[in-house]
Amino acid sequence: MCYSRLDGRIRFDSDPARCYNIGRPHTTHKVIGLKVNANSRSAAINPLADRLAIVSDEAAAGFAEAVEICRPLGIRAFELRNLPGGRVPHVHPEAIAEVQAQVAAHGLRIIGISPGFCKRSLDDPAVETELATGLDAALSLLDRLRTRRMTTFSFIRTGCDAPIPPRVLDLLGRAARRCQAQGVELLIENSPQCWADTGEHLAEIATAIGLRVTWDPANAAAAGGEGYPAGYLAVRDRVAHFHAKNWRPGAGHVYINDGVVDFAGQVAALQQDGYGGYFCIESHRWSDPTATETNTRQLLDLLARPVRFSET
């Protein structure tokens, strides 16, 4: 069994295609109201606007179409997850060629990949294969894309209050060492169905292995934790990448300003703590064609707000 978030509903699902977002319905997120220069003032006032990014298939299934949608919004940095053919690295060769062509043509940045590794139960026979041949393929893809960062997960959780099994730490530690040997940084992302679900559990695993994290406060909230401030305070010293979306009980994933996570507080705290990474949009609103534009606008508004830094 694995966790699925289709249609804004939170449930366990036994279909690997749905678990890995392969073959799911996809709505292209058209830019409806925001003009090309609409965010220029925000970018001029706050250079953090230049650190906007998006998981490309949140905008469109094909990379070229995602770029066409995102460039007018000021987004020039992309994390890769799903492309035509499946989830990276197991995609059509033409899809990678399209990414490379778009990057060269428009001066874009590929900031990392998310292959979806370790979203299996620990006793799944495919675990060892995934962390051998799958990891080899992912490392090869990173070489082709000239980027050095990959996100992984932490295996399917088997009990709400169960202690983290040593095998989780062993497998993730092995993967991290292989990545490090190739000059690649492996990040752990929290996900509601995994052992690293909340900020506290993510911090426990990341600290034990010595890794940094992809922090997703909405995923922590969906797991029953507090995304901000409690979850963030647990991981604040290890945040290397940040996913921007929000969540609300009964509604699933909602716009950044509409969920239970205090996003204004979270964005301000990241800035106060000297976070130097990207603010990466991951809306998870597959049937909503305005999600990319709306979350970009709301995130830019938050980034443009003045931040008070405490005196020490």
DRENDOVEX-951237 format. One record per residue (C-alpha): residue number from 1; residue in three letters; x negated, y negated, z negated. Coordinates in steps of 0.25 Angstrom, whole numbers, plus 5000, padded with zeros to 4 digits. Layout:
% DRENDOVEX-951237
<site seq="NUM" type="ALA" X="X" Y="Y" Z="Z"/>
...
//
This chain:
% DRENDOVEX-951237
<site seq="1" type="MET" X="5000" Y="5000" Z="5000"/>
<site seq="2" type="CYS" X="4995" Y="4986" Z="5003"/>
<site seq="3" type="TYR" X="5000" Y="4972" Z="5001"/>
<site seq="4" type="SER" X="5008" Y="4964" Z="5012"/>
<site seq="5" type="ARG" X="5012" Y="4950" Z="5013"/>
<site seq="6" type="LEU" X="5020" Y="4950" Z="5026"/>
<site seq="7" type="ASP" X="5032" Y="4940" Z="5026"/>
<site seq="8" type="GLY" X="5028" Y="4934" Z="5013"/>
<site seq="9" type="ARG" X="5032" Y="4946" Z="5005"/>
<site seq="10" type="ILE" X="5022" Y="4953" Z="4995"/>
<site seq="11" type="ARG" X="5023" Y="4968" Z="4996"/>
<site seq="12" type="PHE" X="5014" Y="4980" Z="4996"/>
<site seq="13" type="ASP" X="5014" Y="4987" Z="5010"/>
<site seq="14" type="SER" X="5008" Y="5000" Z="5016"/>
<site seq="15" type="ASP" X="5006" Y="4995" Z="5030"/>
<site seq="16" type="PRO" X="4992" Y="4991" Z="5032"/>
<site seq="17" type="ALA" X="4995" Y="4983" Z="5044"/>
<site seq="18" type="ARG" X="5003" Y="4974" Z="5035"/>
<site seq="19" type="CYS" X="4993" Y="4974" Z="5024"/>
<site seq="20" type="TYR" X="4982" Y="4969" Z="5033"/>
<site seq="21" type="ASN" X="4991" Y="4959" Z="5041"/>
<site seq="22" type="ILE" X="4989" Y="4967" Z="5054"/>
<site seq="23" type="GLY" X="5001" Y="4967" Z="5063"/>
<site seq="24" type="ARG" X="5009" Y="4958" Z="5054"/>
<site seq="25" type="PRO" X="5019" Y="4948" Z="5060"/>
<site seq="26" type="HIS" X="5011" Y="4935" Z="5063"/>
<site seq="27" type="THR" X="5017" Y="4921" Z="5066"/>
<site seq="28" type="THR" X="5008" Y="4911" Z="5072"/>
<site seq="29" type="HIS" X="5007" Y="4899" Z="5064"/>
<site seq="30" type="LYS" X="5009" Y="4887" Z="5073"/>
<site seq="31" type="VAL" X="5005" Y="4873" Z="5070"/>
<site seq="32" type="ILE" X="5019" Y="4866" Z="5070"/>
<site seq="33" type="GLY" X="5017" Y="4852" Z="5063"/>
<site seq="34" type="LEU" X="5003" Y="4850" Z="5060"/>
<site seq="35" type="LYS" X="4995" Y="4842" Z="5070"/>
<site seq="36" type="VAL" X="4980" Y="4843" Z="5074"/>
<site seq="37" type="ASN" X="4976" Y="4831" Z="5066"/>
<site seq="38" type="ALA" X="4986" Y="4832" Z="5055"/>
<site seq="39" type="ASN" X="4976" Y="4836" Z="5045"/>
<site seq="40" type="SER" X="4964" Y="4827" Z="5049"/>
<site seq="41" type="ARG" X="4967" Y="4818" Z="5037"/>
<site seq="42" type="SER" X="4966" Y="4829" Z="5027"/>
<site seq="43" type="ALA" X="4954" Y="4835" Z="5033"/>
<site seq="44" type="ALA" X="4947" Y="4821" Z="5033"/>
<site seq="45" type="ILE" X="4951" Y="4819" Z="5018"/>
<site seq="46" type="ASN" X="4948" Y="4833" Z="5013"/>
<site seq="47" type="PRO" X="4937" Y="4841" Z="5020"/>
<site seq="48" type="LEU" X="4943" Y="4853" Z="5014"/>
<site seq="49" type="ALA" X="4953" Y="4853" Z="5026"/>
<site seq="50" type="ASP" X="4941" Y="4858" Z="5034"/>
<site seq="51" type="ARG" X="4941" Y="4870" Z="5026"/>
<site seq="52" type="LEU" X="4955" Y="4875" Z="5030"/>
<site seq="53" type="ALA" X="4955" Y="4889" Z="5036"/>
<site seq="54" type="ILE" X="4965" Y="4900" Z="5039"/>
<site seq="55" type="VAL" X="4966" Y="4915" Z="5040"/>
<site seq="56" type="SER" X="4968" Y="4915" Z="5055"/>
<site seq="57" type="ASP" X="4980" Y="4925" Z="5057"/>
<site seq="58" type="GLU" X="4988" Y="4916" Z="5047"/>
<site seq="59" type="ALA" X="4989" Y="4906" Z="5059"/>
<site seq="60" type="ALA" X="4990" Y="4916" Z="5071"/>
<site seq="61" type="ALA" X="4986" Y="4930" Z="5074"/>
<site seq="62" type="GLY" X="4977" Y="4927" Z="5085"/>
<site seq="63" type="PHE" X="4965" Y="4918" Z="5081"/>
<site seq="64" type="ALA" X="4965" Y="4908" Z="5093"/>
<site seq="65" type="GLU" X="4980" Y="4905" Z="5090"/>
<site seq="66" type="ALA" X="4976" Y="4904" Z="5075"/>
<site seq="67" type="VAL" X="4966" Y="4894" Z="5079"/>
<site seq="68" type="GLU" X="4975" Y="4886" Z="5088"/>
<site seq="69" type="ILE" X="4985" Y="4885" Z="5076"/>
<site seq="70" type="CYS" X="4974" Y="4881" Z="5065"/>
<site seq="71" type="ARG" X="4965" Y="4872" Z="5072"/>
<site seq="72" type="PRO" X="4976" Y="4860" Z="5072"/>
<site seq="73" type="LEU" X="4977" Y="4863" Z="5057"/>
<site seq="74" type="GLY" X="4963" Y="4860" Z="5055"/>
<site seq="75" type="ILE" X="4959" Y="4875" Z="5052"/>
<site seq="76" type="ARG" X="4946" Y="4879" Z="5059"/>
<site seq="77" type="ALA" X="4942" Y="4890" Z="5049"/>
<site seq="78" type="PHE" X="4948" Y="4904" Z="5050"/>
<site seq="79" type="GLU" X="4948" Y="4917" Z="5042"/>
<site seq="80" type="LEU" X="4951" Y="4930" Z="5050"/>
<site seq="81" type="ARG" X="4960" Y="4941" Z="5045"/>
<site seq="82" type="ASN" X="4969" Y="4946" Z="5056"/>
<site seq="83" type="LEU" X="4967" Y="4944" Z="5071"/>
<site seq="84" type="PRO" X="4973" Y="4952" Z="5083"/>
<site seq="85" type="GLY" X="4970" Y="4966" Z="5081"/>
<site seq="86" type="GLY" X="4971" Y="4967" Z="5066"/>
<site seq="87" type="ARG" X="4963" Y="4962" Z="5054"/>
<site seq="88" type="VAL" X="4949" Y="4958" Z="5055"/>
<site seq="89" type="PRO" X="4939" Y="4964" Z="5058"/>
<site seq="90" type="HIS" X="4948" Y="4974" Z="5065"/>
<site seq="91" type="VAL" X="4954" Y="4965" Z="5076"/>
<site seq="92" type="HIS" X="4953" Y="4964" Z="5091"/>
<site seq="93" type="PRO" X="4939" Y="4960" Z="5097"/>
<site seq="94" type="GLU" X="4947" Y="4949" Z="5105"/>
<site seq="95" type="ALA" X="4952" Y="4943" Z="5092"/>
<site seq="96" type="ILE" X="4938" Y="4941" Z="5087"/>
<site seq="97" type="ALA" X="4933" Y="4935" Z="5100"/>
<site seq="98" type="GLU" X="4945" Y="4926" Z="5099"/>
<site seq="99" type="VAL" X="4941" Y="4921" Z="5085"/>
<site seq="100" type="GLN" X="4926" Y="4919" Z="5090"/>
<site seq="101" type="ALA" X="4931" Y="4911" Z="5102"/>
<site seq="102" type="GLN" X="4940" Y="4902" Z="5094"/>
<site seq="103" type="VAL" X="4929" Y="4899" Z="5084"/>
<site seq="104" type="ALA" X="4919" Y="4895" Z="5095"/>
<site seq="105" type="ALA" X="4930" Y="4887" Z="5102"/>
<site seq="106" type="HIS" X="4935" Y="4879" Z="5090"/>
<site seq="107" type="GLY" X="4923" Y="4879" Z="5080"/>
<site seq="108" type="LEU" X="4931" Y="4887" Z="5070"/>
<site seq="109" type="ARG" X="4926" Y="4895" Z="5058"/>
<site seq="110" type="ILE" X="4929" Y="4909" Z="5054"/>
<site seq="111" type="ILE" X="4928" Y="4909" Z="5039"/>
<site seq="112" type="GLY" X="4930" Y="4924" Z="5036"/>
<site seq="113" type="ILE" X="4938" Y="4937" Z="5039"/>
<site seq="114" type="SER" X="4948" Y="4944" Z="5030"/>
<site seq="115" type="PRO" X="4948" Y="4959" Z="5035"/>
<site seq="116" type="GLY" X="4958" Y="4963" Z="5024"/>
<site seq="117" type="PHE" X="4948" Y="4973" Z="5018"/>
<site seq="118" type="CYS" X="4951" Y="4980" Z="5004"/>
<site seq="119" type="LYS" X="4966" Y="4978" Z="5006"/>
<site seq="120" type="ARG" X="4968" Y="4993" Z="5003"/>
<site seq="121" type="SER" X="4969" Y="5002" Z="4991"/>
<site seq="122" type="LEU" X="4956" Y="5007" Z="4985"/>
<site seq="123" type="ASP" X="4960" Y="5021" Z="4989"/>
<site seq="124" type="ASP" X="4962" Y="5018" Z="5004"/>
<site seq="125" type="PRO" X="4953" Y="5027" Z="5012"/>
<site seq="126" type="ALA" X="4951" Y="5015" Z="5021"/>
<site seq="127" type="VAL" X="4944" Y="5007" Z="5011"/>
<site seq="128" type="GLU" X="4930" Y="5012" Z="5013"/>
<site seq="129" type="THR" X="4932" Y="5011" Z="5029"/>
<site seq="130" type="GLU" X="4937" Y="4997" Z="5027"/>
<site seq="131" type="LEU" X="4925" Y="4993" Z="5019"/>
<site seq="132" type="ALA" X="4915" Y="5000" Z="5029"/>
<site seq="133" type="THR" X="4919" Y="4999" Z="5043"/>
<site seq="134" type="GLY" X="4929" Y="4988" Z="5041"/>
<site seq="135" type="LEU" X="4919" Y="4979" Z="5033"/>
<site seq="136" type="ASP" X="4909" Y="4982" Z="5044"/>
<site seq="137" type="ALA" X="4919" Y="4977" Z="5055"/>
<site seq="138" type="ALA" X="4922" Y="4964" Z="5047"/>
<site seq="139" type="LEU" X="4907" Y="4961" Z="5045"/>
<site seq="140" type="SER" X="4905" Y="4963" Z="5059"/>
<site seq="141" type="LEU" X="4916" Y="4953" Z="5062"/>
<site seq="142" type="LEU" X="4911" Y="4943" Z="5053"/>
<site seq="143" type="ASP" X="4898" Y="4943" Z="5061"/>
<site seq="144" type="ARG" X="4905" Y="4940" Z="5073"/>
<site seq="145" type="LEU" X="4913" Y="4929" Z="5067"/>
<site seq="146" type="ARG" X="4901" Y="4923" Z="5060"/>
<site seq="147" type="THR" X="4908" Y="4922" Z="5047"/>
<site seq="148" type="ARG" X="4903" Y="4929" Z="5034"/>
<site seq="149" type="ARG" X="4916" Y="4930" Z="5025"/>
<site seq="150" type="MET" X="4926" Y="4941" Z="5023"/>
<site seq="151" type="THR" X="4937" Y="4943" Z="5014"/>
<site seq="152" type="THR" X="4942" Y="4956" Z="5008"/>
<site seq="153" type="PHE" X="4952" Y="4961" Z="4998"/>
<site seq="154" type="SER" X="4951" Y="4970" Z="4985"/>
<site seq="155" type="PHE" X="4960" Y="4982" Z="4988"/>
<site seq="156" type="ILE" X="4974" Y="4985" Z="4984"/>
<site seq="157" type="ARG" X="4978" Y="4983" Z="4970"/>
<site seq="158" type="THR" X="4984" Y="4995" Z="4963"/>
<site seq="159" type="GLY" X="4989" Y="4989" Z="4950"/>
<site seq="160" type="CYS" X="4992" Y="4975" Z="4945"/>
<site seq="161" type="ASP" X="4984" Y="4976" Z="4932"/>
<site seq="162" type="ALA" X="4974" Y="4987" Z="4937"/>
<site seq="163" type="PRO" X="4959" Y="4984" Z="4935"/>
<site seq="164" type="ILE" X="4951" Y="4982" Z="4948"/>
<site seq="165" type="PRO" X="4946" Y="4995" Z="4952"/>
<site seq="166" type="PRO" X="4930" Y="4996" Z="4953"/>
<site seq="167" type="ARG" X="4932" Y="5002" Z="4967"/>
<site seq="168" type="VAL" X="4938" Y="4988" Z="4971"/>
<site seq="169" type="LEU" X="4925" Y="4981" Z="4967"/>
<site seq="170" type="ASP" X="4916" Y="4992" Z="4973"/>
<site seq="171" type="LEU" X="4922" Y="4991" Z="4987"/>
<site seq="172" type="LEU" X="4923" Y="4976" Z="4987"/>
<site seq="173" type="GLY" X="4908" Y="4975" Z="4982"/>
<site seq="174" type="ARG" X="4904" Y="4985" Z="4993"/>
<site seq="175" type="ALA" X="4911" Y="4977" Z="5003"/>
<site seq="176" type="ALA" X="4905" Y="4964" Z="4998"/>
<site seq="177" type="ARG" X="4891" Y="4969" Z="4998"/>
<site seq="178" type="ARG" X="4892" Y="4974" Z="5012"/>
<site seq="179" type="CYS" X="4897" Y="4960" Z="5016"/>
<site seq="180" type="GLN" X="4886" Y="4953" Z="5008"/>
<site seq="181" type="ALA" X="4876" Y="4961" Z="5016"/>
<site seq="182" type="GLN" X="4881" Y="4955" Z="5029"/>
<site seq="183" type="GLY" X="4882" Y="4941" Z="5024"/>
<site seq="184" type="VAL" X="4897" Y="4941" Z="5022"/>
<site seq="185" type="GLU" X="4904" Y="4936" Z="5010"/>
<site seq="186" type="LEU" X="4916" Y="4945" Z="5006"/>
<site seq="187" type="LEU" X="4927" Y="4938" Z="4999"/>
<site seq="188" type="ILE" X="4938" Y="4945" Z="4991"/>
<site seq="189" type="GLU" X="4952" Y="4939" Z="4993"/>
<site seq="190" type="ASN" X="4963" Y="4941" Z="4983"/>
<site seq="191" type="SER" X="4976" Y="4948" Z="4988"/>
<site seq="192" type="PRO" X="4989" Y="4952" Z="4980"/>
<site seq="193" type="GLN" X="4988" Y="4967" Z="4983"/>
<site seq="194" type="CYS" X="4973" Y="4968" Z="4980"/>
<site seq="195" type="TRP" X="4965" Y="4970" Z="4967"/>
<site seq="196" type="ALA" X="4960" Y="4955" Z="4969"/>
<site seq="197" type="ASP" X="4974" Y="4949" Z="4969"/>
<site seq="198" type="THR" X="4974" Y="4938" Z="4959"/>
<site seq="199" type="GLY" X="4963" Y="4928" Z="4957"/>
<site seq="200" type="GLU" X="4959" Y="4935" Z="4944"/>
<site seq="201" type="HIS" X="4957" Y="4949" Z="4951"/>
<site seq="202" type="LEU" X="4950" Y="4942" Z="4963"/>
<site seq="203" type="ALA" X="4940" Y="4936" Z="4954"/>
<site seq="204" type="GLU" X="4938" Y="4949" Z="4946"/>
<site seq="205" type="ILE" X="4935" Y="4957" Z="4959"/>
<site seq="206" type="ALA" X="4927" Y="4946" Z="4965"/>
<site seq="207" type="THR" X="4918" Y="4943" Z="4953"/>
<site seq="208" type="ALA" X="4915" Y="4958" Z="4951"/>
<site seq="209" type="ILE" X="4910" Y="4959" Z="4965"/>
<site seq="210" type="GLY" X="4904" Y="4945" Z="4966"/>
<site seq="211" type="LEU" X="4912" Y="4940" Z="4978"/>
<site seq="212" type="ARG" X="4920" Y="4927" Z="4981"/>
<site seq="213" type="VAL" X="4934" Y="4927" Z="4985"/>
<site seq="214" type="THR" X="4945" Y="4923" Z="4995"/>
<site seq="215" type="TRP" X="4955" Y="4916" Z="4985"/>
<site seq="216" type="ASP" X="4970" Y="4917" Z="4988"/>
<site seq="217" type="PRO" X="4978" Y="4911" Z="4977"/>
<site seq="218" type="ALA" X="4991" Y="4915" Z="4984"/>
<site seq="219" type="ASN" X="4987" Y="4930" Z="4984"/>
<site seq="220" type="ALA" X="4984" Y="4929" Z="4970"/>
<site seq="221" type="ALA" X="4998" Y="4923" Z="4967"/>
<site seq="222" type="ALA" X="5005" Y="4934" Z="4976"/>
<site seq="223" type="ALA" X="4997" Y="4944" Z="4967"/>
<site seq="224" type="GLY" X="5004" Y="4938" Z="4954"/>
<site seq="225" type="GLY" X="4992" Y="4930" Z="4950"/>
<site seq="226" type="GLU" X="4990" Y="4915" Z="4949"/>
<site seq="227" type="GLY" X="4983" Y="4910" Z="4962"/>
<site seq="228" type="TYR" X="4980" Y="4896" Z="4956"/>
<site seq="229" type="PRO" X="4974" Y="4893" Z="4946"/>
<site seq="230" type="ALA" X="4972" Y="4906" Z="4939"/>
<site seq="231" type="GLY" X="4968" Y="4915" Z="4951"/>
<site seq="232" type="TYR" X="4959" Y="4904" Z="4957"/>
<site seq="233" type="LEU" X="4952" Y="4901" Z="4944"/>
<site seq="234" type="ALA" X="4948" Y="4916" Z="4943"/>
<site seq="235" type="VAL" X="4942" Y="4916" Z="4957"/>
<site seq="236" type="ARG" X="4938" Y="4901" Z="4959"/>
<site seq="237" type="ASP" X="4923" Y="4904" Z="4958"/>
<site seq="238" type="ARG" X="4924" Y="4914" Z="4969"/>
<site seq="239" type="VAL" X="4933" Y="4908" Z="4979"/>
<site seq="240" type="ALA" X="4926" Y="4908" Z="4993"/>
<site seq="241" type="HIS" X="4939" Y="4907" Z="5002"/>
<site seq="242" type="PHE" X="4953" Y="4903" Z="5000"/>
<site seq="243" type="HIS" X="4966" Y="4907" Z="5006"/>
<site seq="244" type="ALA" X="4978" Y="4897" Z="5006"/>
<site seq="245" type="LYS" X="4992" Y="4902" Z="5005"/>
<site seq="246" type="ASN" X="5002" Y="4902" Z="4994"/>
<site seq="247" type="TRP" X="5012" Y="4912" Z="4989"/>
<site seq="248" type="ARG" X="5026" Y="4912" Z="4981"/>
<site seq="249" type="PRO" X="5033" Y="4923" Z="4975"/>
<site seq="250" type="GLY" X="5045" Y="4928" Z="4983"/>
<site seq="251" type="ALA" X="5040" Y="4920" Z="4995"/>
<site seq="252" type="GLY" X="5026" Y="4926" Z="4998"/>
<site seq="253" type="HIS" X="5016" Y="4917" Z="5005"/>
<site seq="254" type="VAL" X="5020" Y="4902" Z="5006"/>
<site seq="255" type="TYR" X="5014" Y="4889" Z="5010"/>
<site seq="256" type="ILE" X="5002" Y="4884" Z="5002"/>
<site seq="257" type="ASN" X="5011" Y="4874" Z="4994"/>
<site seq="258" type="ASP" X="5022" Y="4883" Z="4991"/>
<site seq="259" type="GLY" X="5017" Y="4895" Z="4983"/>
<site seq="260" type="VAL" X="5014" Y="4898" Z="4969"/>
<site seq="261" type="VAL" X="4999" Y="4895" Z="4970"/>
<site seq="262" type="ASP" X="4996" Y="4880" Z="4967"/>
<site seq="263" type="PHE" X="4988" Y="4878" Z="4980"/>
<site seq="264" type="ALA" X="4985" Y="4863" Z="4977"/>
<site seq="265" type="GLY" X="4979" Y="4867" Z="4964"/>
<site seq="266" type="GLN" X="4971" Y="4879" Z="4971"/>
<site seq="267" type="VAL" X="4966" Y="4870" Z="4982"/>
<site seq="268" type="ALA" X="4962" Y="4859" Z="4973"/>
<site seq="269" type="ALA" X="4955" Y="4869" Z="4964"/>
<site seq="270" type="LEU" X="4947" Y="4875" Z="4975"/>
<site seq="271" type="GLN" X="4942" Y="4861" Z="4979"/>
<site seq="272" type="GLN" X="4939" Y="4858" Z="4964"/>
<site seq="273" type="ASP" X="4931" Y="4871" Z="4963"/>
<site seq="274" type="GLY" X="4922" Y="4868" Z="4975"/>
<site seq="275" type="TYR" X="4928" Y="4879" Z="4985"/>
<site seq="276" type="GLY" X="4921" Y="4878" Z="4998"/>
<site seq="277" type="GLY" X="4929" Y="4888" Z="5006"/>
<site seq="278" type="TYR" X="4941" Y="4887" Z="5016"/>
<site seq="279" type="PHE" X="4955" Y="4885" Z="5012"/>
<site seq="280" type="CYS" X="4961" Y="4897" Z="5021"/>
<site seq="281" type="ILE" X="4975" Y="4897" Z="5025"/>
<site seq="282" type="GLU" X="4982" Y="4911" Z="5024"/>
<site seq="283" type="SER" X="4997" Y="4908" Z="5024"/>
<site seq="284" type="HIS" X="5002" Y="4922" Z="5025"/>
<site seq="285" type="ARG" X="5015" Y="4917" Z="5031"/>
<site seq="286" type="TRP" X="5015" Y="4925" Z="5043"/>
<site seq="287" type="SER" X="5029" Y="4921" Z="5048"/>
<site seq="288" type="ASP" X="5027" Y="4906" Z="5046"/>
<site seq="289" type="PRO" X="5022" Y="4899" Z="5058"/>
<site seq="290" type="THR" X="5020" Y="4886" Z="5050"/>
<site seq="291" type="ALA" X="5011" Y="4892" Z="5038"/>
<site seq="292" type="THR" X="4998" Y="4889" Z="5044"/>
<site seq="293" type="GLU" X="5001" Y="4874" Z="5046"/>
<site seq="294" type="THR" X="5009" Y="4873" Z="5033"/>
<site seq="295" type="ASN" X="4998" Y="4879" Z="5024"/>
<site seq="296" type="THR" X="4987" Y="4871" Z="5032"/>
<site seq="297" type="ARG" X="4994" Y="4858" Z="5029"/>
<site seq="298" type="GLN" X="4997" Y="4861" Z="5015"/>
<site seq="299" type="LEU" X="4982" Y="4866" Z="5012"/>
<site seq="300" type="LEU" X="4977" Y="4853" Z="5019"/>
<site seq="301" type="ASP" X="4986" Y="4845" Z="5010"/>
<site seq="302" type="LEU" X="4980" Y="4852" Z="4998"/>
<site seq="303" type="LEU" X="4966" Y="4850" Z="5003"/>
<site seq="304" type="ALA" X="4968" Y="4836" Z="5005"/>
<site seq="305" type="ARG" X="4972" Y="4833" Z="4990"/>
<site seq="306" type="PRO" X="4961" Y="4826" Z="4982"/>
<site seq="307" type="VAL" X="4955" Y="4836" Z="4972"/>
<site seq="308" type="ARG" X="4950" Y="4832" Z="4958"/>
<site seq="309" type="PHE" X="4937" Y="4838" Z="4954"/>
<site seq="310" type="SER" X="4935" Y="4839" Z="4939"/>
<site seq="311" type="GLU" X="4923" Y="4832" Z="4932"/>
<site seq="312" type="THR" X="4913" Y="4841" Z="4926"/>
//
